[in-house]
Amino acid sequence: MRLLDANGRLKSFEQWSNDVQSIASHQFGPWLRTEYDTAVIRAHQAAEWQRFERDKDVLPNLRWVPSTSPNPGADHRIYWGTILPVDHPFWSRHRPGDRWNCQCSLESTDEPATGIKHEDAVDPHKDGPHKGLGDNPGKSGSLFGQDHPYYPDSCSSCPFAGSLKNHLGMRFGNKKKDCNSCRQADYAIPDEEIERRKQNRAKYRELKNDPEWRDVEYDKRTGGLRGRHIGHIIHDSPKAERFFEGLTSTQLELECQAELFRMGRVALLLDESKKKNGDNLTALDLELDGEVMDIRSITGHGWYSHALEKKNTQLTKYNAREDVKHPSNSVCLYFHDPSLFDHKKMIKSIKRFQHYRDKHGNLLDRKIEHVYCVIKGADKLLKYDI
């Protein structure tokens, strides 16, 4: 059962556990939370591995970071602090996430490799990966391996086979078991894209009939949705600061929204007019696929970390508002001029931001966990995790 909802957001444990009730048996019971937590951890690790591969020309090595669990197991402890190249075969044999609910992690670094510590003391039969967790999800594209305890032993015993004809075909067709890519299982699971578009159409009808929303559009081709709240601040006076070919910050925001809409995303420009004691409250201007964040247009050649620092301060103030129920942890960087975007520079800027200190010399209290990059004319929304 999928971890993400129709708009690509992570389901809560309660929502996910409710979704699996129709297929959960007694054996899921005490393990349901562990199953969910492990799947979430491995999903994050899969995304991180893609980043490690992408950034290895800048940060060529990986460090095994100790577990955050209050009671970590001893089997991974011997690897804490190990630093090896991203492509080292060690990571195919041992890796954070190959134990149920393992809370170790990896981080990229340019520090020199340490070599392998104590691997000769490991019993591969006793200390190998738990069943279903042997694959690297970042390479296989699957959260669990074919030996997962809840997968059927063979296609002929699969509950998704359906008819007798399918059962016989699976039994005598010499089909190789591949539960993660099985069409029979896919047929039994609702189409997430259909559900996403259904939700976006419903949201479109809701906003279209709401007098506080303007310029509401739904794209039948992509499923994209956009709109602007009447409380969204417009900068269009003769004294408004202008960039590039005389564009105001509002025009750049609208450009960014148009790019997201073209990609099939939900991009809503939010109410920024709320006040307290006569003063405007710190606000964020964009809801992107259900996540509230602020847009920052990149207009110069400096480090992106400066923009991240300023947005981090804004997020801190926004999250402190009494009426904010769901704190924001993301920022959207818009590149009107595509030549201003540089992947290596982004990686280095994020590293710089991670080491920023406040005026007292303490590491910055970072609120930003995700950086979304919208590049004018590009077909894909880029995401960097901090």
Secondary structure, 3 states (H helix, E strand, C coil): CCCECCCCCECCHHHHHHHHHHCCCHHHHHHHHHHHHHHHHHHHHHHHHHHHHHHCCCCCEEEEECCCCCCCCCCCHHHCCCEEECCCCHHHHCCCCCCCCCCCEEEEECCCCCCCCCHHHCCHHHHCCCCCCCCCHHHHCCCCCCCCCCCCCCHHHCCCCCCHHHHHHHHHCCCCCCHHHCHHHHHHCCCHHHHHHHHHHHHHHHHHCCCCEEEEEECCCCCCEEEEECCCCCCCCCCCCEECCCEEHHHHHHHHHHHHHHCCCEEEECCCCCEECCEECCCCCEEECCEEEEEEECCCCCCHHHHHHHHHHHHHHHHCCCCCCCCCCEEEEEECCHHHCCHHHHHHHHHHHHCCECCCCCECCCCCCEEEEEECCCCCCEEEEC
